[in-house]
Amino acid sequence: MAFSSLRALIGGVVDRGDRGVFGGGHDGANSNVIGYITISSTGSATDFGDLTVARHYLAATSNGTSDRGVFGGGHDGANSNVLDYITISSTGSATDFGDLTVARHALGATSNGTRGRGVFGGGTTGSSSNVLDYITISSTGSATDFGDLTVARYYLAATSNGTTDRGVFGGGYTGSSSNVLDYITISSTGSATDFGDLTVARYALGATSNGTTDRGVFGGGTTASLSNVLDYITISSTGSATDFGDLTVARYALGATSNGTTDRGVFGGGYTASHSNVIDYITISSTGSATDFGDLTVARGYLAATSDA
């Protein structure tokens, strides 16, 4: 057993950089469940605590090893503007952070890691949104307008190359499945710019990266059928995505995160013909299909994930 895993068992605290958390979702009802894993060690998730508001179709990001994760937006019977936060290395329930600029669900989120800015983009209010808004993750308070996506859409995913400062939003739904990739410079407000295209137009996908190592991976989703597609980009260089491999189970409405430069990405939960508890993993710098990791504490879809990497 890895030392970090042992610490998690005996104290609920791990070395920063290797804890992934999955929060919220839908398991037949709105969920407030937060569960965690040690990303470098395979095994099923453990209870972490609860969100302040049970909701699904939410998004999450973090300031990396600075150790704060923020969950934003979602749907709790109505569109939500809720932002709540956790200290990722210490188990416990979430605390109120502030509000998004626009209440919405099915949005994406990313950050520039320890540089401390989180960005929430897209979603739906009843119609597709192009809204980008930002927070300073280390300081509680409501979000501020950042700019606009190139295409208003929802059920999209986002990732970044961390402190290197580029965020990429991919896929989504505009009335049909989208292959759009667009990017922002996270530390500078302004509207997004075209990046390229996914290999397969789809929505309700997940995304993660190996941080400053510069590879982003988009996984799963749906078009007219469930997708097991994994495709990747080099985040610092614009251009269309390339085939990576396949998930272990084709599914949509899943969450994804990684342990950053340590190079392991995990995709968890989602929806097949029923709610999924599947967690599978990849080595981000090496193409190839995913491998079984373990199970979530509760099978659910429409969840969000982040980590302290």
N, C-alpha and C positions, 0 to 999 in steps of 0.2 A: 504493500500500500504506500502511495506517495505520502511524504510528510505533510503536505498541504491537506490531503484527504484526512489524515489522522487528526490534524488540528480542527478540521471541520467537525469531526465526530465528537471531540471532547470539549470544544469550547465555542463552536458556532462562529469562529473567526478563522480566516485563511489569509495567507500571504496575498497581497494585492496583485491583481493581474490575471488571476486564474479562476475567479468565480463568475459564473453566468447565472442570471436570474430570468425567470419567465413569469410574467404577471398578467392578471386579468384573463379575459377570454369568455367563452360561452361553452357551457357543458350541459345545456338544456335550460340553463338560466344564466343571467349575468354572474360572473365570477369575480371575487376579490382575492383569489388565491395568488400568492407569490411562492414559487419554489426555486431552489437553487441547485446547481451542480458545481463540481470542480472540473473544469473543462479538460485539463490534461489527463484526468483519470476517468475511465468509463465507469458507468454505474447510474442507477436511477436517482431522480431528484429527491430532495429533502425539503420539508416545509420551512419557509422563511418567515412568513407573517402575512399580513393582509394589506391590500390597497385601502385608501380612505373611502373610495366609492367603488362598488362592484360594477364593472362595465366591460364591454368588449369592443372590438374595432379600434383599439387604442394604439399608441406608438410609444417607444421608449428610447432613451439615449443616456449617456453618462459623460463625466469628465475623466474617464479612464482611471489611472492609478490614484487620482485625487479622490476617488472612492464614492462619489455621489451619483446615483441613478435617478432619473426623472421619467415618470410616466405621464403622458399627456393626451387629452381628448378622449374620444370613444363615444359609446352609446350606452346609456343606463336607463332606457325608456324614452330618452330624448337625446339630442346632440349635447355633448358635454364639453365644457371649457376647462375642466379640472386638470391641474398639474399637481402631482404629489411626488414626494421623493423618499428615497431610502439611502442609508449608508450600506453599500453593497457588502463590505467585508464583515458586517455585524448583523445577525438576524434580528428581525423586529418589524413591526408594521409601519406603513408609510405615514408621512406627515404632510400636511397641506403646504404647497409651494406657492401657488398663485393661480392665475387664469391665462389661457390662450387669448389671443386677440379676437378669435372667432370660434364659437362652439361648433365642433364638427367631429365626424368619425371617419374611419378608414383612411387615415393619414399616415405619413412616414416621418421618421426623425433620424437625425444624425448629429455629430458634434466634431469639433477639432480637438477632442481629448483633453489633455491637461491645460490647453490654452483656454478652455473653460466656456466656450460658447456652444449652446445647443440650438438646433434649427428644426422646426416642425413644418412640414410642407404638404400641400394638397389636402385631400379629404373631400367630404361632402356635407353640405348643410341641408340637403334636399335637392341640390344641384351641385355639379362638380365645382371644386374650388381650386384656384391657382395660388392661394395665400401661402406665403412663407413668413413665419414669425420666429423670433429668437429670444432666448433667455441667457442670462449668465448663471451657469449651473450651480456655482458655489454660493450664490446669493439668492435667497427667496424673493419672489416678486413676480408680477404678471409680465407676460410676453410683450414684445415690441415688434412693430412691422419691420420686415426685412426686405421684401420685394415680392416678385411673382415667379411662378414656374413658367416655362415656355408654353405648356399646355395644361389647362385645368383638368384634373383627373383625381380619381380616388382609387382605393385598393392598391396603392403603389408601395414601393419599398425604397429605403435609402441606406447608404453607407458612406464612409469617408476614408481618407488616408491619414486620419488623426491629426497630429500637430503639423503635418505638411499642408493642411488647411483647405483641401478640396472635398466638397460633399457632392455625391451623385444620387439623383432620384431616378428610379427606373420602373418601367411598366405602369400598370394601372388600367383604369376603365374610363372611357370618354363617351360611352354609348356603344362602344365596341372595344375589344382588347387592344391595348397599346404596347408598342415596342419602344417607346420614347425613353431615351436617356438624356437628362440634362444636368448641368452642374453649376455649382456656386463656389465662390471663395468665401469660406465661412466667416472669416474675421472682418469682411467688408460687406456692408449691406448693398443690395442691388438684386436685380432680377436674374434668373437663371439663363444659361446659354446652352445651345444644342451640343450634345456630347457624341451621339451616335445612336445605334439601335441594339436592342436585345436580339438574340438569335431567334427567339419565338415571342411573338406578341402575346402577353398574358397579364392577368391581374391577380390580386390576392396572393402575391409571392413574398418571399423573405429575402433579406440581403445582409451580408456581413463582409468583413475584410481582414487582412492581416496588418492593418494600420500603416505605419510608415514604410513597410515592406511593399505596399503600393498595389496589391491585387484585391479587387472587389469581386465577390461571387453572389449571383442572384439565383435563387432556387425555388422550385415548385411553382404553384399558381394554377390557374385554370384558364381555358379559352372556352371551347365547347365541350372539353373533356379535361379531366385532371392531368396535371403535368408533373413529371419527375425530372424535368430539365434543370441542370446546373450549367450556367454559363458565366464567363468571367471577363473582366476588363482590367486594363492597367489604368489606375485612377488618374495619374498625373498626365496621361496622354489621351487626347480625345480619339474616338474611333469606336466602331461597333464591337459587340461582344463576340466571344469565341466559345465553342463547346467545351465544357469541363468534364461532364460525366452525368450520372443519374443519382437521384435520391434513392434510398432503400424502398420507399413507398411514395407513389404519386399522390400528392395532396395539395390543398390550397389553404389559405388563411392560417399560415404557420408563422412562427417567430424564429429569428436567427441572431446569433451573436458569435463572438470569438474571444480567444485570449491574445489577440493582437499579434505582435511580432513573434510570439511563441508558435503561431501558425496553425492552430486548430480552430476550425469553424464548426458550429453545431446548429442544426435545424431541429426545432421541436414543436410538437403538437400539430394542429391543423385539422382538416376535415377531409374525409374520404366519403364513404356512405354513412359514416358516423364520426363522432369526435375521436380524435387520435391522441394517444399518449406517446407516440414514437419520438425518440430523440436519435438522430444519426449525425455522424461527424465526417469531416473531410480534413485533409491537409491542404491548406489553401494554396501554397506555392507549387503543389504538384497536382496535375490533372488526374482525374480518376473518379470512379463512383463512390458514393458514401458507404459507411459502415455503421452497423448498429452500435449505439452508445448506451442506451438504457431507456427508461420510461419517465414521463412526468408524474408528479404526485396525483394529478387529476387529468384525465383525458379531456381535451378541450381545443377549440379552434378560436380564431379571431383574437389571439393573444399577442403580447409584445415581449421582446427580450432585449437585454443589454448585459454588459459585464463591467468589471473594474480594470479592464485592460486599455 
